[in-house]
Every structure is written in structure tokens, then in C-alpha cells.
């Protein structure tokens, strides 16, 4: 179970999530993503980053089973801080980040891709934020960068998912391809960006962040405040315990 970072030719770096069976990340995994992104950002040889995953799906969010084994509030505190740091590091990475999404992308996974610069997806990819079912709030900030406002609210309240094809209609996903072609498609876009003057691309990333209409870091932190309230009230533990007891295949 790892987060690996590899620099390839032409300045393309891949950061790969591999946490079987469903890439539900433990607390340490989120911090590892943040570390990998910050290292990529500070490396002058890195021109673009591809964030990808091995296994059944891209990301199933937080490892709730781990969280429920941890006494007190340290589990939720660690997961929330880890998610915040991972999302922030992607957004603030000095070079463009391309998310290559296979299969499911849920909860914290939406936070990862919502702060990325370019999204490509396999034709079996689905996206959703089932936080309300787990007694939490979060990633609405990032989902709002992918879908229109009223669809966001419908998805958030119901925990429904949307397909990669639907996101492509909104322009949020740049390409939808068969899963066997996903890595190659992401690499093609990465190499196109990497071929440009890195001084200009780094300036462009900073400029685009500077004119962003939403402060994503502050917005997500605001959401997390309600998660902390629900945890203090005992609501979150009740719903997470029920989730774990069902033996569900996906942890989010």
C-alpha cells in the first residue's frame, strides 16, 4: 500500500495511488500525496504531474474502517487535516496536475481531481460525494468546480454519482477513453504541456490560481467545520459504525 512518485523523460512525473482493494486512503496516505505534490512542485526537472491509481478505481475517499478503530477524535482530525493538505498541495503545485481517473472517484477522490488542472477519465468512471451518508461534509468545494450548482446540490443531498461522459458534456473532463487507453491519453496531454517553456507554464499556473473566483482552501476548510460539529455531536460515529457494520465494499 503506497503512494509512489516517479519522474519520467521530458519532465513528466507520475504520482500513483495503490491501496487495495479500493484505494480508500488511510490518514498517512493523504499526507503522502501532499508530500509527493510538494516535492514535484519544488523539483525544477518536473514540468507536469499525472495523478493516477492502480486497481479497481481511482479513489474511494477516506478509510473509514481505519478511522473507526482509532480512539477519540484523532482519526477524524488526521483524515481531515490529511485531505486538506493533499487537496491544497495539488492546487498549489507549481506545475499543472493531470488527474487520470479510472473506475470510481468518490468523496476525497473528488477533492483530488477538483483541484487538478486537467481531468481525463476512463469510460467506466463515475464521480460522487457520499459524505452525507457517512455523517460528514466536504468536497462540495471541489464538486462545484465540476458540475453546475443545482446538480451539485442534488448530488450532495442524494449521494448520487455522475458518469465521466456527463462531466465531459460540462467541459470538466477533457477526454473520456477506454480504460486501456487512459494512461496513454494522460501522457499525451502531459507531454504536450511539458514541451512548452516551463518558465511560462509555471507562471501560467500561478496566474490562473490568482484569478480563480473561489478560494478553494478557505472554502473547503469552512466545510470541514461542519464535519467537526457532527463528530462532536456523535452523529458521525453513529453513521460510520453503521457503514462499517454492513461490510460495504467501498469506504468513503
C-alpha positions as CSV (number, residue, x, y, z in Angstrom):
1,X,0.0,0.0,0.0
2,X,1.8,3.0,-1.3
3,X,1.9,6.4,-2.9
4,X,4.8,6.4,-5.4
5,X,6.3,9.3,-7.3
6,X,8.3,8.7,-10.5
7,X,10.0,11.2,-12.8
8,X,10.0,10.1,-16.4
9,X,11.5,11.5,-19.5
10,X,10.6,15.0,-20.7
11,X,9.8,16.2,-17.2
12,X,6.6,14.2,-16.8
13,X,6.1,12.9,-13.2
14,X,3.5,10.3,-12.2
15,X,2.1,10.1,-8.7
16,X,0.3,6.7,-8.2
17,X,-2.1,5.7,-5.5
18,X,-2.1,1.9,-4.8
19,X,-4.1,1.0,-1.7
20,X,-6.0,-2.2,-2.4
21,X,-8.8,-3.1,-2.6
22,X,-10.5,0.2,-3.4
23,X,-8.0,3.0,-2.8
24,X,-9.7,4.2,0.3
25,X,-6.7,6.1,1.8
26,X,-5.6,5.9,5.4
27,X,-4.5,9.1,7.2
28,X,-0.9,8.6,6.2
29,X,-1.9,8.2,2.5
30,X,-3.3,11.7,2.3
31,X,-0.2,13.2,3.8
32,X,1.9,11.2,1.4
33,X,0.1,12.7,-1.6
34,X,0.7,16.1,-0.2
35,X,4.4,15.3,0.2
36,X,4.7,14.0,-3.3
37,X,3.0,17.0,-4.8
38,X,5.2,19.4,-2.8
39,X,8.3,17.6,-3.9
40,X,7.2,17.7,-7.5
41,X,6.4,21.4,-7.2
42,X,9.9,22.2,-5.9
43,X,11.7,20.0,-8.4
44,X,12.9,22.1,-11.4
45,X,13.0,19.0,-13.6
46,X,9.3,18.3,-13.2
47,X,7.2,20.0,-15.8
48,X,3.8,18.3,-15.3
49,X,2.3,15.8,-12.9
50,X,-0.1,12.9,-13.6
51,X,-2.1,11.7,-10.6
52,X,-3.3,8.2,-11.3
53,X,-4.2,5.0,-9.5
54,X,-3.8,1.2,-9.7
55,X,-6.6,-1.2,-9.1
56,X,-10.4,-1.2,-9.3
57,X,-10.9,2.6,-9.0
58,X,-9.2,5.9,-8.7
59,X,-10.1,6.7,-5.1
60,X,-12.8,5.7,-2.6
61,X,-12.1,8.5,-0.2
62,X,-11.1,8.1,3.4
63,X,-10.5,4.7,5.0
64,X,-13.5,4.7,7.4
65,X,-12.6,1.3,8.9
66,X,-9.2,2.7,10.0
67,X,-10.9,5.8,11.4
68,X,-13.4,3.8,13.5
69,X,-10.5,1.8,15.0
70,X,-8.8,4.9,16.4
71,X,-9.9,6.1,19.8
72,X,-11.2,9.6,20.3
73,X,-11.1,12.2,17.6
74,X,-7.6,11.7,16.4
75,X,-8.8,9.6,13.4
76,X,-11.2,12.3,12.1
77,X,-8.7,15.0,12.9
78,X,-6.0,13.2,11.0
79,X,-8.1,12.4,8.0
80,X,-9.5,15.9,7.7
81,X,-6.0,17.5,8.0
82,X,-4.6,15.0,5.6
83,X,-7.3,15.7,3.0
84,X,-6.9,19.4,3.4
85,X,-3.1,19.1,2.9
86,X,-3.4,16.8,-0.2
87,X,-6.0,19.0,-1.9
88,X,-4.1,22.1,-1.1
89,X,-0.8,20.7,-2.4
90,X,-2.4,19.7,-5.7
91,X,-3.9,23.2,-6.2
92,X,-0.7,25.0,-5.2
93,X,1.6,22.7,-7.2
94,X,3.8,25.0,-9.3
95,X,3.2,22.8,-12.4
96,X,-0.1,21.5,-14.0
97,X,-1.6,18.4,-12.4
98,X,-3.5,16.0,-14.7
99,X,-5.8,13.5,-13.0
100,X,-6.2,10.2,-14.8
101,X,-9.4,8.7,-13.3
102,X,-10.3,5.0,-13.6
103,X,-13.4,3.5,-12.3
104,X,-15.0,5.1,-9.2
105,X,-13.9,8.5,-7.8
106,X,-15.7,9.2,-4.6
107,X,-15.5,11.6,-1.6
108,X,-11.9,12.7,-1.1
109,X,-11.2,11.5,-4.7
110,X,-13.4,14.3,-5.9
111,X,-11.3,16.7,-3.8
112,X,-8.2,15.4,-5.5
113,X,-9.5,15.9,-9.1
114,X,-11.4,19.1,-8.4
115,X,-8.2,20.8,-7.5
116,X,-6.3,19.3,-10.5
117,X,-5.8,21.3,-13.7
118,X,-6.9,18.7,-16.3
119,X,-9.0,15.6,-15.9
120,X,-9.1,12.6,-18.2
121,X,-11.2,9.6,-17.4
122,X,-11.9,6.0,-18.5
123,X,-15.4,5.4,-20.0
124,X,-16.4,3.4,-16.9
125,X,-15.5,6.3,-14.5
126,X,-18.1,7.6,-12.1
127,X,-17.9,10.5,-9.7
128,X,-19.8,11.3,-6.5
129,X,-19.6,12.7,-2.9
130,X,-21.4,10.3,-0.5
131,X,-20.3,12.3,2.5
132,X,-23.8,12.9,4.0
133,X,-24.3,9.1,4.3
134,X,-21.2,9.0,6.5
135,X,-22.1,11.9,8.8
136,X,-19.6,14.3,7.2
137,X,-19.5,17.3,4.9
138,X,-16.7,18.1,2.5
139,X,-15.6,18.2,-1.2
140,X,-18.6,20.3,-2.2
141,X,-16.0,23.0,-2.9
142,X,-14.3,20.7,-5.4
143,X,-17.5,19.2,-6.9
144,X,-18.7,22.7,-7.6
145,X,-15.7,23.1,-10.0
146,X,-17.0,20.1,-12.0
147,X,-20.8,20.5,-12.2
148,X,-23.5,23.3,-12.2
149,X,-24.8,24.5,-8.9
150,X,-28.2,22.7,-8.9
151,X,-26.7,19.4,-10.0
152,X,-24.2,19.8,-7.2
153,X,-26.9,20.2,-4.6
154,X,-28.9,17.2,-6.0
155,X,-25.8,15.0,-6.0
156,X,-24.7,16.2,-2.5
157,X,-28.1,15.6,-0.8
158,X,-28.7,12.2,-2.5
159,X,-25.1,10.8,-2.8
160,X,-25.8,10.0,-6.4
161,X,-23.0,9.7,-8.9
162,X,-22.5,11.0,-12.4
163,X,-20.6,9.5,-15.3
164,X,-17.4,10.7,-17.0
165,X,-19.4,11.3,-20.1
166,X,-21.7,13.7,-18.3
167,X,-18.8,15.6,-16.9
168,X,-17.3,15.8,-20.4
169,X,-20.6,17.5,-21.5
170,X,-19.9,20.2,-19.0
171,X,-16.3,20.5,-20.1
172,X,-15.0,19.4,-16.7
173,X,-13.4,16.2,-18.1
174,X,-11.2,16.8,-21.1
175,X,-11.3,13.3,-22.6
176,X,-13.2,10.0,-22.0
177,X,-11.4,6.9,-23.3
178,X,-11.4,3.1,-22.9
179,X,-9.6,2.2,-19.7
180,X,-6.8,0.6,-21.6
181,X,-6.1,4.0,-23.3
182,X,-6.3,6.1,-20.1
183,X,-2.6,6.3,-19.2
184,X,-1.5,6.9,-22.8
185,X,-4.1,9.7,-23.1
186,X,-2.9,11.4,-19.9
187,X,0.7,11.1,-21.1
188,X,-0.1,12.6,-24.5
189,X,-1.6,15.7,-22.8
190,X,1.3,15.8,-20.3
191,X,3.9,15.7,-23.0
192,X,2.2,18.4,-24.9
193,X,2.4,20.7,-21.8
194,X,5.9,19.5,-20.9
195,X,7.1,20.5,-24.4
196,X,6.4,24.2,-23.7
197,X,8.8,26.6,-21.9
198,X,8.5,25.5,-18.2
199,X,9.0,29.1,-17.1
200,X,5.9,30.2,-18.9
201,X,3.8,27.2,-17.7
202,X,4.8,27.8,-14.1
203,X,3.8,31.4,-14.5
204,X,0.6,30.4,-16.1
205,X,-0.3,28.1,-13.2
206,X,0.3,30.8,-10.7
207,X,-1.7,33.3,-12.8
208,X,-4.7,31.0,-13.2
209,X,-4.8,30.4,-9.5
210,X,-4.5,34.1,-8.8
211,X,-7.7,34.8,-10.9
212,X,-9.7,31.9,-9.6
213,X,-13.1,33.2,-8.4
214,X,-13.1,30.8,-5.4
215,X,-10.6,30.4,-2.6
216,X,-10.7,26.7,-2.6
217,X,-8.5,26.3,0.6
218,X,-10.7,28.5,2.7
219,X,-13.9,27.2,1.2
220,X,-13.0,23.6,2.0
221,X,-11.9,24.5,5.5
222,X,-15.3,26.1,6.1
223,X,-17.0,22.8,5.0
224,X,-14.8,20.9,7.4
225,X,-16.1,22.9,10.3
226,X,-19.5,21.3,10.0
227,X,-17.9,17.9,9.9
228,X,-16.2,18.6,13.2
229,X,-19.6,19.7,14.6
230,X,-21.3,16.5,13.5
231,X,-18.4,14.5,15.1
232,X,-18.7,16.3,18.4
233,X,-22.4,15.7,18.4
234,X,-21.9,11.9,17.9
235,X,-23.8,11.8,14.6
236,X,-20.8,10.9,12.5
237,X,-19.7,8.0,14.7
238,X,-23.2,6.6,14.5
239,X,-23.3,6.6,10.7
240,X,-19.7,5.4,10.3
241,X,-20.3,2.5,12.6
242,X,-23.4,1.6,10.6
243,X,-21.4,1.7,7.4
244,X,-18.6,-0.5,8.7
245,X,-21.1,-3.0,10.1
246,X,-22.6,-3.5,6.7
247,X,-19.3,-4.7,5.3
248,X,-19.7,-2.4,2.3
249,X,-17.1,-2.8,-0.4
250,X,-16.3,0.9,-0.7
251,X,-15.1,3.1,2.1
252,X,-15.6,6.8,1.6
